Amino acid sequence: MKIKLYIFNFCSEITIIFKDDPSISIIKRLLKLFGDLVSMYSNIFHLLDIFAKSIEAGDQSLRVASTLDEHFLRRTLVRIEKVPRFRGADIILTDMNALSKNLLLELIEKLSNNSLMMVLNAIIGINLWPELAKELNIRGFIRSLLPIDNGIGLFIRRGYGVDFFRKTVEVYRKSFIYGPNPIDYNTAYTLYSLAKFLTARRRGVIVEVGTGRGFSTLWLVHAAKETNSYVISIDNM
């Protein structure tokens, strides 16, 4: 028996041949597997497209280098240029399931100051290496996690020092004591990473609605400071 699956998002066709007739349950599991796969890569493509639209200026395009199989990269993405070399790319896209710890560190070292590495399937994979966070910190990187599919890890070079981090801890504690409650540190790292990445390519003004005691504002302001941008934070006092 032969089954053909046409993955329209990637303009790809996969043929599966069975020597014997498969049961309905096997076919259903296969269809779910490929459905999940298409959904995962569709989400990352949508996210990349949002980044590309955010930095669009004239003929500028988002340069993406990837370790993913070319079979999943055939889809044409507007404003996104696939480049063969990791060094100099705006984004390095990879998958935790296909990485060793040494390869991950090697790829990270190729990031420029304002470039971003996005790692798919990061929730389980990164937790397999508990010493990785300490090593990344020593090398000058921060890591955050987007709760999309099996997790997308974001890695970017850190542009702040110990004094700034101590200041954020102070504001974080006061926010819990006096309110309103702040965002968590993972969200703060994500805001910082995305703000730094985007404003480095399209300088301008970041508008924050809801200042609170300024915990999230601190992270946005530092990212803007690093890229010669500005932050306007609005709140009802």
C-alpha positions as CSV (number, residue, x, y, z in Angstrom):
1,M,0.0,0.0,0.0
2,K,1.3,3.5,-0.8
3,I,0.3,6.7,0.9
4,K,1.3,10.2,-0.4
5,L,1.3,13.2,1.9
6,Y,1.6,16.6,0.3
7,I,2.9,19.2,2.8
8,F,1.6,22.3,1.2
9,N,3.4,24.7,3.5
10,F,6.7,23.4,2.2
11,C,5.7,22.5,-1.3
12,S,6.9,18.9,-0.6
13,E,5.5,15.5,-1.2
14,I,6.4,12.5,1.0
15,T,5.6,8.9,-0.1
16,I,5.3,6.1,2.4
17,I,5.2,2.5,1.2
18,F,3.9,-0.4,3.3
19,K,4.6,-4.0,2.5
20,D,1.3,-4.9,4.1
21,D,-1.9,-3.0,4.5
22,P,-1.5,-0.8,7.6
23,S,-4.1,-0.5,10.3
24,I,-6.3,2.6,10.5
25,S,-4.6,3.4,13.9
26,I,-1.2,3.4,12.3
27,I,-2.4,5.7,9.5
28,K,-4.0,8.1,12.0
29,R,-0.7,8.2,14.1
30,L,1.3,9.0,10.9
31,L,-1.1,11.7,9.9
32,K,-0.9,13.3,13.4
33,L,2.9,13.1,13.3
34,F,3.1,14.9,10.1
35,G,0.4,17.4,11.1
36,D,2.4,18.2,14.3
37,L,5.5,18.6,12.2
38,V,3.9,21.0,9.7
39,S,2.4,23.0,12.6
40,M,5.7,23.3,14.3
41,Y,7.6,24.6,11.3
42,S,4.6,26.8,10.2
43,N,4.8,28.6,13.6
44,I,8.5,29.3,13.3
45,F,8.0,30.6,9.8
46,H,5.2,32.9,10.9
47,L,7.5,34.2,13.7
48,L,10.3,34.8,11.2
49,D,7.9,36.6,8.9
50,I,6.8,38.9,11.8
51,F,10.5,39.7,12.5
52,A,11.0,40.5,8.8
53,K,8.0,42.8,8.6
54,S,9.1,44.6,11.8
55,I,12.6,45.5,10.4
56,E,11.4,46.1,6.9
57,A,13.1,49.3,5.5
58,G,13.6,49.7,1.8
59,D,15.2,46.6,0.3
60,Q,16.4,45.3,3.7
61,S,15.8,41.6,4.3
62,L,16.2,39.3,7.2
63,R,19.2,37.1,6.8
64,V,18.6,33.6,8.2
65,A,21.2,30.8,8.4
66,S,19.8,27.3,9.3
67,T,20.9,23.8,10.3
68,L,17.5,22.4,9.5
69,D,17.1,20.0,6.6
70,E,16.6,21.9,3.3
71,H,13.5,19.7,2.8
72,F,11.7,21.9,5.4
73,L,13.1,25.2,4.0
74,R,11.7,25.1,0.5
75,R,8.9,27.4,1.3
76,T,9.5,30.9,-0.1
77,L,9.4,33.5,2.6
78,V,8.9,37.1,1.7
79,R,11.6,39.5,3.0
80,I,13.7,36.6,4.3
81,E,17.1,35.7,2.7
82,K,18.6,32.3,3.4
83,V,22.3,32.6,3.8
84,P,24.9,29.8,3.8
85,R,27.2,31.1,6.5
86,F,26.3,31.5,10.2
87,R,28.7,34.4,10.9
88,G,27.0,37.6,9.8
89,A,23.4,36.2,9.8
90,D,20.7,38.0,11.6
91,I,19.2,34.8,12.9
92,I,20.6,31.3,13.3
93,L,17.8,28.8,13.2
94,T,18.4,25.2,14.5
95,D,16.7,22.3,16.3
96,M,17.7,21.0,19.7
97,N,17.0,17.4,18.6
98,A,19.9,17.7,16.0
99,L,22.4,19.4,18.3
100,S,25.2,18.3,20.6
101,K,26.2,20.6,23.4
102,N,29.5,21.4,21.6
103,L,27.8,22.3,18.4
104,L,25.3,24.6,20.2
105,L,28.2,26.5,21.8
106,E,30.0,26.6,18.5
107,L,27.0,28.1,16.8
108,I,26.4,30.6,19.6
109,E,30.0,31.9,19.3
110,K,29.3,32.8,15.7
111,L,26.5,35.3,16.7
112,S,27.3,38.9,16.3
113,N,26.4,41.3,19.1
114,N,22.9,41.9,18.0
115,S,22.1,38.6,16.2
116,L,19.7,36.0,17.6
117,M,19.8,32.3,17.7
118,M,16.5,30.4,17.7
119,V,16.5,26.8,18.9
120,L,13.4,24.6,18.3
121,N,12.4,21.8,20.7
122,A,14.2,23.7,23.5
123,I,12.1,22.8,26.5
124,I,13.3,19.3,27.0
125,G,16.6,19.5,25.1
126,I,18.1,22.4,27.1
127,N,17.1,20.8,30.4
128,L,19.3,17.8,29.5
129,W,22.3,20.1,30.0
130,P,21.8,21.8,33.4
131,E,25.4,23.2,33.3
132,L,24.6,25.0,30.0
133,A,23.1,28.0,31.6
134,K,26.2,28.7,33.7
135,E,28.5,28.2,30.7
136,L,26.4,30.6,28.6
137,N,26.5,33.2,31.3
138,I,30.3,33.0,31.5
139,R,30.4,33.4,27.7
140,G,28.2,36.5,27.9
141,F,24.9,35.3,26.6
142,I,21.4,35.2,28.0
143,R,18.7,32.6,27.2
144,S,15.0,32.9,27.2
145,L,12.2,30.5,26.2
146,L,9.2,31.2,24.0
147,P,6.3,28.8,25.0
148,I,5.5,27.9,21.3
149,D,5.1,24.2,20.4
150,N,8.0,22.3,22.2
151,G,9.6,25.6,23.1
152,I,11.8,28.0,21.1
153,G,15.0,29.0,22.9
154,L,16.3,32.5,22.2
155,F,20.0,33.3,22.7
156,I,21.6,36.7,22.3
157,R,24.7,38.4,23.6
158,R,24.3,40.2,26.9
159,G,24.9,43.9,26.9
160,Y,24.5,44.7,30.6
161,G,26.6,44.1,33.6
162,V,26.2,43.1,37.3
163,D,25.1,46.6,38.5
164,F,22.2,46.6,36.1
165,F,21.1,43.1,37.1
166,R,21.2,44.1,40.8
167,K,19.0,47.1,40.0
168,T,16.4,44.8,38.3
169,V,16.4,42.5,41.4
170,E,15.8,45.5,43.6
171,V,12.8,46.7,41.5
172,Y,11.5,43.1,41.2
173,R,11.4,42.7,45.0
174,K,9.7,46.1,45.5
175,S,7.1,45.1,42.9
176,F,6.1,42.0,44.8
177,I,6.0,43.9,48.2
178,Y,4.1,47.0,47.0
179,G,2.6,45.9,43.7
180,P,1.7,45.6,41.0
181,N,3.3,42.2,40.4
182,P,6.0,42.2,37.7
183,I,6.6,39.9,34.8
184,D,8.9,37.0,35.5
185,Y,12.6,37.0,34.5
186,N,12.1,34.7,31.5
187,T,9.6,37.2,30.0
188,A,12.1,40.0,30.9
189,Y,14.9,38.2,29.1
190,T,12.6,37.7,26.1
191,L,11.6,41.4,26.0
192,Y,15.2,42.4,26.2
193,S,16.3,40.0,23.5
194,L,13.6,40.9,21.0
195,A,13.8,44.6,21.7
196,K,17.6,44.6,21.2
197,F,17.4,42.4,18.1
198,L,14.7,44.5,16.4
199,T,15.9,48.0,17.3
200,A,19.4,47.2,16.2
201,R,18.0,46.8,12.7
202,R,15.3,49.5,12.8
203,R,16.1,52.2,15.3
204,G,13.2,54.1,16.7
205,V,10.8,54.3,19.7
206,I,9.6,51.4,21.8
207,V,6.1,52.1,23.3
208,E,5.3,50.3,26.5
209,V,1.7,50.4,27.8
210,G,1.7,49.7,31.6
211,T,4.8,50.7,33.5
212,G,4.0,49.4,37.0
213,R,7.2,49.9,39.1
214,G,9.3,49.8,36.0
215,F,10.7,46.2,36.0
216,S,10.0,45.5,32.4
217,T,10.8,49.1,31.5
218,L,14.3,48.7,32.8
219,W,14.9,45.8,30.3
220,L,13.4,47.7,27.4
221,V,15.4,50.8,28.2
222,H,18.7,49.0,28.4
223,A,18.0,47.3,25.0
224,A,17.1,50.7,23.5
225,K,20.2,52.3,25.0
226,E,22.4,49.7,23.4
227,T,20.9,50.4,19.9
228,N,20.5,54.2,20.2
229,S,16.7,53.9,20.4
230,Y,14.2,55.3,22.9
231,V,11.4,54.0,25.1
232,I,8.1,55.7,25.9
233,S,6.3,54.0,28.8
234,I,2.7,54.9,29.6
235,D,0.7,54.3,32.8
236,N,-2.2,55.6,34.7
237,M,-0.7,57.1,37.9
